[in-house]
Amino acid sequence: MPHWEVSALTVLLAQIAAILVVSRSLGVLMKRIGQPLVIAEVLAGIVLGPSLLGWLWPAAMTGLFPKTSLPSLALLAQVGLVLFMFLIGLELDPKLLRGKTRSSVVISHSSIVVPFLLGAALAVGIYDEYSATSVDFLSFWLFLGVAMSVTAFPVLARILSERNLIGSRVGAIAIACAAVDDVTAWCLLSFVVAIARARGVEGALWTTALALAFITFMILVVRPFLGRVGARVGRADALSHTMVALVLFLLVVSASITEIIGIHALFGAFLFGAILPKEGQLAEKLAERLETVAVVLLLPLFFAYSGLRTQIGLVNTPRDWAVTGIIIAIATVGKFGGSTLAGRFTGLRWREASAIGILMNTRGLMELIVLNLGLDLGVLSPTVFTMMVIMALVTTVTTTPILKWVYPDSELLRDREVTGLREVTGAREVTGLREVTDAALAFRVLLCVAEGTSGRGMALIAGALAGWRRRSSELHALHLTRPSTRLSEELRRQASTEEPSPLGPLLEATRELELKVRPLSFVSNDVAADICRTAEAKHASLVLLGLHKPLLFEGHLGGIVSDVVRRSVSPVGVLIDRGLTQVSRILVAYAGGEEDAAALRVARDLGRAPGAQVTLLHVVEPNGEGRGRQQITQLFPEPELDADSVRLQIVEHESPPDAVLEEAGNGYDLVVLGMSARWGAGRTSLGLRRERVLRGCPVSVLVVHPAEGSRARVDEPVPPVPIKVSRAQ
């Protein structure tokens, strides 16, 4: 047997792989229960660390995370943290404070002073029992006060985005408060770190003086220089590799200087990002270049490293848990109470002030940065560090559910104009009685566009469905966007008055077809659920989805498509567009069943478009009779054989998918199928072979599924359609 030597690089790569897999897996679970990804990434470290894996399987933990490897992981995590703090600085724009200076300053400083004082009082009570033996009281007192005062600006921005609060009054004030809070807290933290490192007030004053001189130099000298550089970045391709290298060089220099001064490299990275001019596209393009590596790859390493250092077992007595509960209570009362009362003092309603207090109480990432600094400096003992991590998790986890209860969508509607969110959450309230009374008569199609490439084909389908009934039809074009991790992107999205780019091709095509379409776009954290809610609010007769790109073995009809089908109270159609240019010759396959009956209904409506010809391919077993002939004749009666609009072709074939593929090559524009496993188009289909029709059909395919929530949905009456009948072997 050869002897395999495991190098330090191999161990580090294995650690990165394990952290990414566990954090992303937990992220799926956290997303389903409405929690931010930061919770999953911290829990990943706790799961892989001594609190769980080390308890259940110690050999596995020590093998994956040997003590000799942790310094390398820590350094890589610190590099990621430096980049991330630079990105946080980039997001701080003075425009956030425009028109909100008084309220934001009052609320943010109240949310710092009150928890700081409460944290300092707590430090007096627990210093003797829980502090590290080598730390002096002043450092412990100041550090615990600052740790209680922190607000997680990135997590707060993500929650606002997911709850569609960024364009509201509460969202605008909360963002401004968090921005002021961040700057103030980091200035306080730099002073506290200087005291802890200098081991005395005199050394801390020298460090503070040097830090102030450096800040002045950055604002008066470096910022104007960066402004001239940023003015040249006016296009996406203007940010060359040389320009990125220059910015990264200045970032490293800034971080190094603050580390040498004694206030930590993170403050230098944050300061450099904050002074970089936000005019032009330099900040935006830099964020786009650096975000993926910093946030997706390196930042989870920091969270996991924090989890690895969290030892839940250290909190092992009733007194320890009581102290932990007191820490959580003081942190919540300080942040929530201070912010809420200050918000009420500045003129906000109680619900608005309470919502801001809840948002300011979220700590997440920024708290963990502070706590890790305290542990590295020896200010916090491992036990206090674990207690504070638990506090950070609890205050972050409870933010979203409590916010939904205190500030529901009905409160949001009072505070903002009619937007995409109101169209969905308040559809019945906004549209009134007329829409409800006319719902049974109007034919409504909800066109859900994920990518612009499917827009034109969907417009042609919608035009064929609505063309012959223009006066009683409505078309709604829906585009949902995922919440961004960057606040600046969400603010640009809110301020933009232009149509979302994925809807562009569809809206252009509907204008050419002289169809009226109502565009609708908003941020969604649960795309399938919001599609179904919108369809229900609009009383959609059909939900039409664009192409779903399959992931791994998911299939074309898995993922979001499957979720929409499972929840929708309207029939669902999925278009696989292969260059659809017209909807004239239509082939609809039928072999019996609810799914095929839904396909027949859609084909019947498509066949009423001027010049359309529909071929009903009724596939039966060899020497057998069709199982659903009665359903065909109900939708397509047979009065005259000389008509050309609809033709019934009965085919005997052992393989229904092969029968469809053979006929589809005869010059059709569109094939319509029921979402049935019989055609290899089941919503849970896996693998290439079972999707032979969807993948192998030479023309576009429309897959239809009946309303899952209401299969007995009533169709409006239509005149009979004459058909021709032919039988083929």
DACOR-V294829 format. One record per backbone hydrogen bond with DSSP energy under -0.5 kcal/mol. CO is the residue of the C=O (numbers start at 1). NH is the residue of the N-H. E is the energy in kcal/mol with one decimal. If there is no record, write none. Layout:
co-><CO/CO>
nh-><NH/NH>
e-><E/E>
This chain:
co-><2/3/4/5/7/8/9/10/11/12/13/14/15/16/17/18/19/20/21/22/23/24/25/26/27/28/29/30/31/36/36/37/38/39/40/41/42/43/44/45/46/47/49/49/52/53/57/57/58/59/60/61/66/66/67/67/69/70/71/72/73/74/75/76/77/78/79/80/81/82/83/84/85/86/87/88/89/91/93/94/95/97/100/101/102/103/104/105/106/107/109/109/110/112/113/114/115/116/117/118/119/120/121/122/123/126/126/127/132/136/137/138/139/140/141/142/143/144/145/146/146/147/151/152/153/154/155/156/157/158/159/160/160/161/165/165/168/169/170/171/172/173/174/175/176/177/178/179/180/181/182/183/184/185/186/187/188/189/190/191/192/193/194/195/195/200/201/202/203/204/205/206/207/208/209/210/211/212/213/214/215/216/217/217/218/221/222/223/224/225/226/227/228/229/230/230/232/233/235/236/238/240/241/242/243/244/245/246/247/248/249/250/251/252/253/254/255/256/257/258/258/258/264/264/265/266/267/268/269/270/271/272/279/281/282/283/284/285/286/287/288/290/291/291/292/292/293/293/294/298/298/299/299/300/301/302/303/304/305/306/307/308/309/310/311/312/314/317/318/319/320/321/322/323/324/325/326/327/328/329/330/331/332/332/333/333/334/335/336/337/338/339/340/341/342/343/344/349/350/351/352/353/354/355/356/357/359/362/363/363/364/365/366/367/368/369/370/371/372/373/374/374/374/375/379/381/382/383/384/385/386/387/388/389/390/391/392/392/393/394/396/396/397/398/399/400/401/402/403/408/408/409/410/411/411/412/412/419/420/421/421/422/424/426/427/428/432/433/434/435/436/438/438/442/443/444/444/445/445/446/446/447/447/448/448/451/452/454/455/456/457/458/459/460/461/462/463/466/467/469/470/472/474/475/476/476/477/478/479/481/485/486/487/488/489/490/491/492/500/500/501/501/503/504/505/506/507/508/509/510/511/515/516/517/518/520/522/526/527/528/529/530/531/532/533/534/535/536/541/542/542/543/543/544/545/547/548/551/555/558/559/560/561/562/563/564/568/568/571/572/573/573/574/574/575/576/584/584/585/585/586/586/587/588/590/593/594/595/596/597/598/599/600/601/602/603/605/606/609/613/614/614/615/615/616/616/617/617/618/618/620/621/628/629/630/631/632/640/645/646/647/647/648/648/649/649/650/651/651/654/655/656/657/658/659/660/661/663/664/669/670/671/672/673/674/676/676/677/679/682/688/689/691/692/693/700/701/701/702/703/704/705/710/720/722/724/726/728>
nh-><4/5/6/7/11/12/13/14/15/16/17/18/19/20/21/22/23/24/25/26/27/28/29/30/31/32/33/35/34/39/40/41/42/43/44/45/46/47/48/49/52/53/52/54/56/57/60/61/62/63/64/65/69/70/70/71/73/74/75/76/77/78/79/80/81/82/83/84/85/86/87/88/89/90/91/92/92/93/96/97/98/100/104/105/106/107/108/109/110/111/112/113/114/116/117/118/119/120/121/122/123/124/125/126/127/130/131/131/135/140/141/142/143/144/145/146/147/148/149/149/150/150/153/156/157/158/159/160/161/162/163/165/166/164/168/171/172/173/174/175/176/177/178/179/180/181/182/183/184/185/186/187/188/189/190/191/192/193/194/195/196/197/198/199/200/204/205/206/207/208/209/210/211/212/213/214/215/216/217/218/219/220/221/222/223/225/226/227/228/229/230/231/232/232/233/281/234/281/238/239/240/244/245/246/247/248/249/250/251/252/253/254/255/256/257/258/259/260/261/262/263/264/267/268/269/270/271/272/273/274/275/276/282/285/286/287/288/289/290/291/292/294/295/296/296/297/297/298/299/301/302/302/303/304/305/306/307/308/309/310/310/50/311/312/314/315/316/321/322/323/324/325/326/327/328/329/330/331/332/333/334/335/336/337/337/338/338/339/340/341/342/343/344/345/346/348/347/353/354/355/356/357/358/359/360/361/362/152/366/367/368/369/370/371/372/373/374/375/376/377/378/379/380/378/132/385/386/387/388/389/390/391/392/393/394/395/364/396/397/398/399/400/401/402/403/404/405/406/407/411/412/413/414/414/415/415/416/423/424/424/425/426/427/430/431/432/436/437/438/439/439/441/442/444/474/541/542/447/476/448/544/449/478/450/546/454/455/458/459/460/461/462/463/464/465/466/467/469/470/472/473/443/445/518/447/478/520/449/522/524/487/490/491/492/493/494/495/496/503/504/504/505/507/508/509/510/511/512/513/515/514/517/475/519/477/479/481/530/531/532/533/534/535/536/537/538/540/539/571/446/544/545/573/448/575/549/550/554/558/561/563/564/565/566/567/568/708/709/543/705/545/575/576/703/577/701/586/613/669/670/588/615/672/617/619/597/598/599/600/601/602/603/604/605/606/607/608/609/612/586/616/647/588/617/618/649/590/619/620/651/653/624/632/633/634/635/636/643/614/724/616/649/650/726/618/651/728/620/653/656/659/660/661/662/663/664/665/666/668/700/587/702/589/704/676/679/681/680/693/685/691/692/695/696/697/671/576/703/673/574/675/572/713/722/646/648/650/652>
e-><-0.7/-0.6/-0.6/-0.7/-1.9/-2.3/-2.7/-2.3/-2.3/-2.4/-2.4/-2.4/-2.5/-2.5/-2.4/-2.5/-2.6/-2.3/-2.1/-2.7/-1.7/-1.4/-1.2/-2.8/-2.4/-1.6/-1.2/-3.2/-1.3/-1.2/-0.7/-2.1/-2.1/-2.5/-1.9/-1.2/-1.8/-3.1/-2.3/-1.1/-0.8/-1.8/-1.1/-2.7/-3.1/-3.2/-0.7/-1.6/-2.6/-1.9/-2.2/-3.4/-1.8/-0.8/-0.6/-0.5/-1.8/-2.8/-2.4/-2.1/-2.3/-2.2/-2.1/-2.1/-2.1/-2.4/-2.1/-2.2/-2.8/-1.7/-1.9/-2.4/-2.1/-1.9/-1.4/-0.8/-0.8/-1.0/-2.4/-1.6/-1.3/-2.0/-2.5/-2.4/-2.4/-2.7/-2.6/-2.2/-2.0/-2.3/-0.6/-3.1/-1.9/-1.9/-2.5/-2.3/-2.9/-2.5/-2.2/-2.2/-2.1/-1.3/-1.1/-1.7/-1.5/-2.8/-0.5/-1.6/-1.1/-1.9/-3.2/-2.7/-2.6/-2.3/-1.6/-2.3/-2.6/-1.5/-0.7/-1.1/-0.6/-0.5/-1.3/-2.7/-2.3/-2.0/-2.4/-2.4/-2.0/-2.6/-2.1/-3.1/-0.7/-1.3/-1.6/-0.6/-2.3/-2.2/-2.6/-2.5/-2.0/-2.9/-2.6/-2.3/-2.4/-3.0/-2.7/-2.1/-2.7/-3.1/-2.3/-1.9/-2.5/-2.8/-2.3/-1.6/-2.4/-3.1/-2.0/-2.0/-2.6/-2.6/-2.4/-1.5/-0.9/-1.7/-2.3/-1.8/-2.3/-2.7/-2.4/-2.4/-2.4/-2.6/-2.2/-2.3/-2.6/-2.4/-2.2/-2.4/-2.2/-2.7/-2.4/-1.5/-2.2/-1.4/-2.6/-2.2/-1.9/-1.9/-3.2/-1.5/-0.5/-1.2/-1.4/-0.5/-1.4/-1.4/-1.2/-0.6/-1.6/-2.2/-2.6/-2.2/-2.3/-2.7/-2.3/-2.4/-2.4/-2.6/-2.4/-2.6/-2.6/-2.5/-2.5/-1.9/-1.8/-2.5/-2.9/-1.8/-2.3/-0.7/-0.8/-0.9/-2.0/-2.5/-2.7/-2.3/-2.1/-2.1/-2.2/-1.0/-0.5/-2.7/-2.3/-2.3/-1.9/-2.0/-2.4/-2.3/-0.5/-2.4/-3.2/-0.6/-1.8/-0.9/-0.9/-2.2/-2.4/-0.8/-1.1/-0.7/-2.0/-2.8/-2.5/-2.3/-2.3/-2.6/-1.3/-0.5/-0.9/-0.5/-0.7/-0.7/-2.2/-1.6/-1.3/-2.2/-2.2/-2.6/-2.4/-2.4/-2.2/-2.6/-2.3/-2.5/-3.0/-2.6/-2.3/-3.1/-2.5/-2.1/-2.4/-0.8/-1.2/-0.6/-1.6/-2.3/-2.6/-2.4/-1.8/-2.6/-2.4/-2.1/-1.6/-2.2/-1.4/-3.1/-2.7/-2.3/-2.1/-2.2/-2.5/-2.3/-2.5/-0.9/-1.4/-2.4/-0.9/-0.9/-1.7/-2.0/-2.1/-2.8/-2.4/-2.0/-2.3/-2.4/-2.7/-2.2/-0.5/-1.7/-1.6/-0.7/-0.6/-2.8/-2.1/-2.3/-2.6/-2.2/-2.3/-2.0/-2.5/-2.4/-2.6/-2.6/-0.7/-1.6/-2.9/-2.2/-0.7/-0.6/-0.6/-1.8/-2.4/-2.2/-1.4/-2.9/-3.0/-0.9/-1.5/-2.2/-0.7/-0.6/-0.5/-1.3/-0.6/-2.1/-1.1/-0.7/-2.8/-1.7/-1.2/-3.1/-2.6/-1.5/-0.9/-2.5/-2.1/-0.5/-0.7/-1.1/-2.5/-0.6/-2.4/-2.5/-1.5/-0.7/-2.6/-0.7/-2.9/-0.7/-3.5/-0.6/-1.2/-1.3/-1.4/-1.9/-1.9/-2.1/-2.0/-2.7/-2.6/-2.2/-2.3/-2.6/-2.1/-1.2/-0.8/-1.5/-1.3/-3.4/-2.4/-2.3/-3.5/-0.6/-2.5/-2.8/-1.1/-3.0/-0.5/-1.4/-2.5/-2.2/-2.1/-2.3/-2.3/-1.7/-1.4/-0.6/-1.3/-0.5/-2.8/-2.6/-2.2/-2.5/-1.8/-1.8/-1.8/-3.2/-1.1/-0.6/-0.7/-0.7/-1.7/-2.3/-1.9/-2.3/-2.4/-2.1/-2.4/-2.4/-2.5/-2.2/-2.5/-2.2/-2.6/-0.9/-0.5/-2.5/-0.6/-0.6/-3.4/-3.0/-2.6/-0.6/-0.6/-2.6/-1.2/-1.2/-2.0/-2.7/-2.5/-2.2/-1.6/-2.5/-0.8/-2.2/-2.8/-2.8/-3.3/-0.5/-0.6/-2.6/-0.8/-2.0/-0.7/-3.5/-2.7/-1.6/-0.5/-3.1/-3.3/-2.8/-2.4/-2.1/-2.0/-1.8/-2.2/-1.9/-1.9/-2.6/-2.6/-1.8/-2.5/-2.4/-1.0/-1.5/-2.0/-3.1/-0.6/-2.8/-2.7/-0.8/-1.1/-3.4/-2.8/-0.9/-0.5/-2.7/-2.2/-2.0/-1.5/-2.2/-1.6/-1.5/-3.3/-0.5/-2.8/-1.8/-3.2/-0.6/-0.5/-3.1/-2.5/-0.5/-3.8/-3.0/-0.6/-0.6/-2.0/-2.0/-2.4/-2.5/-1.7/-2.5/-0.8/-1.8/-0.8/-0.8/-2.8/-3.2/-2.1/-2.9/-2.5/-1.2/-2.3/-1.2/-0.6/-1.9/-1.0/-1.1/-2.5/-2.8/-1.6/-2.3/-3.2/-0.5/-2.6/-2.8/-3.1/-2.6/-1.0/-0.5/-0.7/-6.6/-2.9/-1.4>
